[in-house]
Amino acid sequence: MCGVIGIHAPGQQAAGLAALGLFALQHRGQESAGLAVSDGDGVMLYRDLGMVSQVLDERRLPSLQGHLSIAHCRYSTTGSTLWENSGPAFRMGPRRSVAVSHNGNLVNTRELLELLPGGRERLNGSTDTELLTALLAEEPAEDLVAALLAVLPRVRGAYALVVMDDQRVIGVRDPFGFRPLVLGRLPEGGWCLSSETAGLDILGAEVVREIEPGEMVVLGEPGGPRSIRMAEGREHLCVFELIYFARPDSYMMGRNLYEVRRRMGEALAREAPVAADLVMPVPDTGAPAAAGFAEQSGIPYREGMVKNRYAGRTFIQPSQALRQRGVTVKLSPLREQVRGRRLIVVDDSIVRGTTTKQIVALLRRAGAQEVHLRISAPPIFHPCFYGIDTQIETELIAASHSVDEIREFVGADSLAYLSIGGVLDGLQLPRDRFCFACFDGNYPVPVPYDATSHKFVLEDQPVSLPS
Ligand code: SF4
């Protein structure tokens, strides 16, 4: 995932705007946060491990002066959780200084490494983003736009980038548009880029349009944003952005994501009905689909678990040890709602199954009579190489277990997943506009080498936070 923000705000302090926009994208990455800023005369960078509000606080922001800024919150898909791997990536090159915020994951990182004179030794960290930044800083082109046009045709994989030098901020989406990026107009003049419309809403910005796949939009020049067609685009937006990752108040492809998820819940109730007393979500992301399920089935909706909002998202923690610890501090049952009742529990995905198993156990300990799991997405059979940390097939429970085996493993009375047709009922958009690869194995961009080494391709040994 990762969240990215770009700001061009003449006469204003862009860092504060970028930090606020990034705050609305916190759900997209919780490992690190940072921003780069320019007043037209040099790029300054501040970044650290931690949440947006911890890293970009009132003590830091006043010293980050300038009308241009980009920001980034990280969820690692290449490289370990290290300070050196936090974003934005920055490189002071012989030709230009470049900062890059990247959402996505490149699939030809090893090939790209061969283009960097000196190779791996020239990098401080181990992310595909730092490598890309180094290539942009060293590219012998006249300016940053020309450098992007020279380097990006060699890059394969998923990237929604916000890139800056000391003069301009540039947004780019890869030709398949795996990851979202949207352009907005700031209320006091200027322009902004964000992974999601929620990042524009918090700034009071007007949503102008989505950046198109294969398009580059340059901010900071007279006359407003300049659009450059970098490559022919054929959109394959990650369907999981709409199912689960992005905020429900965001819009993508003209669809409000709460509504999309609510419709998926309705479809799920039609496909997999079951007699029960209550429908309840796994908070918070299961809520819209649970509401749709309840409406369609006529079974009352109620909350059965309370989430500690400060515990972070289980799935987004970078290691299994942290994920397991995360779920136990994250949810607690509302015993009066749960006790003695037959529950339909709606969640948006089962990845590894460990979190789901703990949730079922938690509800049973609270006295649930029956627990019927309904998942508002199909089973995840295949790993993702385009920016979601499910790169190892053996970690995906559906890749090696039948639905009934998964039901048994998680301890539920019944388990049903939404079909791909049900997802399309929710989207109300054609299937060929999306990547469905983790459901159907059709990867729009081939993955050229051994998947198991992918995440740590630029490292000798992966490094994780102590557990
Ligand atoms: S493989 Fe799955 S998670 Fe990855 S981009 Fe495609 S749909 Fe999204």
Boltz pocket constraint, residues with backbone or C-beta under 6 A from the ligand:
constraints:
  - pocket:
      binder: B
      contacts: [[A, 178], [A, 236], [A, 237], [A, 238], [A, 239], [A, 240], [A, 241], [A, 382], [A, 383], [A, 384], [A, 385], [A, 386], [A, 387], [A, 388], [A, 435], [A, 436], [A, 437], [A, 438], [A, 439]]
      max_distance: 6.0
